[in-house]
Amino acid sequence: MPAAQWPRLEASLSVPRLTPYLADASNNRALALDLYRWNLEISTAFLEILGPTEVAVRNAIDTQLRAWNATRPKVGGSFHSEEWITDSASQLSVLGNTRKKAYDQAVRSRDLRPEDHPRKDDPINHDDILAQLSFGTWPRLLPSSQPGSRKKQLLWNHALVHAFPYAAGASVNRVLDTPAEQLVYQRLQRLVVLRNRASHMEQLLEMNVHARANDAYQLLGYISPTMSSWVKSFSRVSEVNSRRPVPWRRPR
């Protein structure tokens, strides 16, 4: 790389953003830029598998919360509906104002639809709001996010456990038993952090690529082994990881 190009690239990408790559490349600027490009590729490869993972988790949890919410009694003798976001049982107060924020965002999204949109002025429905709930919403529902929370434990015991029907069979570690809920929470929380970093193209140089990809495949496997196999079949993570640039070393 011509030396004159570096100041221009550095000005555009910023010194703080390039610093980790330079450190990993022992201040070799050409290698640092190769690492930066690789980081873009591995981030994209991860987002390709995290997209369907997020959708599968959201739909699995939504299915169970719909069924469970409709069994919860209201004061006066009636029952809540399946609309767990807008007609929530008391245990779902653990989400705080997340549900209202999602509804407000759904309204804003509807208002931005073009005039020729087929649902331009339609009422906001459950799916509109559900789509506005972030990936980070789901680990917040699990007991491991707040040990001792009776509401979250009830949600897991009576609803969310059924969203991950294959987790119990994977809950035995070689050294100790890990409860299924903790396995789900740990993998889900790590993937939320990864998704946020990858979507903002932050550096992933120190990440255990194999372990994080396995988190996605295993989490999907807790929901549907078929879904896990399908996502793994098109994943580019291992292939991109194998092309990570490394410093040239003189042969001995």
N, C-alpha and C positions, 0 to 999 in steps of 0.2 A: 504494500500500500504506500503510495507516495506520501512523504512526510507532510506535504502541504495540505492534504485532505483531512488529517486528523483534527486540527483545530475547528474545522467546519462541522465535522461529525460530532465532536465533543460539545460544541455549542448547541447543536440540535438535540442531542440525546441527554445532555447534562452530565456534569462531573459526578454527582452522587450516584446516578444510575449506572455509569460506566465503571465506577470504582471497584465493585465486587468482581467484575470480569477481568479488570487489569490485575487485581490481586491473585485471582485464580490462574492467570496467564503469566505470572511473574513479570508483569509490566511489558509484556510483548503485545504491542498494540494490534497487530494483525490477528494474533490468536484471540485477543480479547473480543474483537469484532466477530470472529468466527463463533466464539462462545455465545455472544449476544444473539446471533442468528440462530444458533442451535436452541437457545432458550425460547425463542419465539416458536420454533418448531415443536419442542416438547410441550410447551404451554398449549398450543393448538391441538396436538395429539391428545392431551389430557382432556381438553374441553370436548372433544369428539366423543369420549366415553362418559364424561361427567354429565353431558346433556341428557342422554337417555336414562342415566342413573337417577338424576334429579326427578325426572318425570315419573319413573317407576316408583320411587319412594313416595312422592307426593300422592300418586293415585292409590297406592296400597294403603297409606294412612287415611286418606280421604274416604275410601270405601268402608273402612272399619269405623271411623268416627261417625259417618252417616248412620250406619246401623246402630251403633251404641247410643248416639244422642237421642234417637227416636224411642229408646227404652227408658229415658230418664224422666221421672215425674216432675211436674210443675206444682207450685202451691195452688191448691184448689182442686186437684184431682186429675187434670189433663196431663198430656205428655208433650215433651218437646218434639219438634219435627226433625227430619233428616238434615235440615239446614243448620249445621253445627256452627257455622261462622256467624250467622245473623240471629239464630235462635238457640244460643248456647246453654248447655247445662252448666251448673255452677263450677264444676271441676275445670272447665275450660277457661276460667278466669286467670289461669296460670299464663295465658298468652298476653295478658294486659291489654294495651290498646293496639296490638298488632292487627287485630281483625278490623278495627275501624280504619286504620291507615290503609289496609288493603282495599276496603270498600271505597274509600276516597280516591285511591289511585285508579280503581276500576272506573269510577265516574269520569276522572280526568282522561283516561284512555278512550272511553266512549266518546267524549266531547271532541277528541282530536280526530275521530274517524272522518274520512272524506264524505262529501255529500252523497256520492254514489255507493257508499258502503251498504251492503244488504241489511246490516243491523245498526244503522246510523243512530236511530232514536229509540232502540229497544230498551226495555227496563234492564237494569243490572241483575244478572242471575248468579247462581252459586259458582258456576265455572269461571265467570268473569272475575270474581273475587279470589277464588282459589289460585288463579294464575298469577295474582299479584303477591302471593305469599312467598317469601324468599326461601332458599334452600336452608338457611340458618334457622328457620322457624321450627323445623322438625326435631333436631336434637334438644331444643328447649322444652319439648313435651315429655322427654324421658326422665325417669327418676334419677339417673346418674348425674343429670345437670343440676339437681338440687336434692342431695340425699336428705331423707327425712320428710320430704313433701308427701303427705298422704294423698293429695289430689293427683299428683303425677304417678304415684304408685298404683292408684285405682285405675287411671287411664291405661297404664301398661297392662295390668292384670286382666282387665275386662274388655279392652279394645285393641290397643296397639300391638300386643303380643301376637294377635292374629294377622297383622300386616306382614309379619316376618315368620311365617310358619316353619321355615327350615332352619331357623337360628338355633333352636334348642339342640339339634343334632350336631351342631358345630361348636358347642359351648364347652367342650372338654379340651383343656390345654394339656400338653405333655407333663407339665409340672403340677398344675393345680386347676381346679374347676373354675371357669369363668362364666358367670351367669349370662344367659342369652341377651338379656337387656343391656348388660355392660358391653358385650361384643358389638351389638348394634350401635350403641351410643359412641363408643370409641372410634369405630370405623366411620360413622356418619360425621362426627365432629372433625376428624382429620380431613375428610373429603370436603367439608364446608370451607375449611381454611385453605385447602389446595385450590378449590374453585375460585375463591376470592383472589388469591395470588395469581393464578393463571389468567383469569379474566382481565386483570390489570397489568399483565405482562411483567410481573415482578420476577426477580431472579429466583431460580429454583436449583441453583448450582449445588447446594448442600443437601438436597432432598434425596431420600431413598426412593428412586423411581420405581423399582420393582415392588417395594412394599406398598406404595400408594396405589399403584395399578391393581395390586392384589386386594386392597381395601375395596375398590370399586367392584371387582369381580365377586368377592365374597359377599359384600352387602347385597348385590343383586341376587346372588345365590340364596340368600336368606328369604328373598321374596319369591323368586322364580329361577330355578336352575336353567330353564330354557332361555330366559332373558339374559342370564349371565353368560351362557355359551355363545349366544348371538353377538353380544357386545364384544366379547373377547375375540371373536372370529374376525372382526374388522378393525380391532385396535391397532394403531401404529406406534404405540408407546415403546414397546421393546425395540422395534426397528430403528426408531429415531434415537433412542437412548444408545444404541450400539454405534451410532455415528457421532457421539460427543467428541469434539476436538480435544486433543491432548497435546501437551508440549512435545516438540521433537527433541529426542535425546540421541547424542552421538553413540553409535554402536561401540561396544567394547571389544 
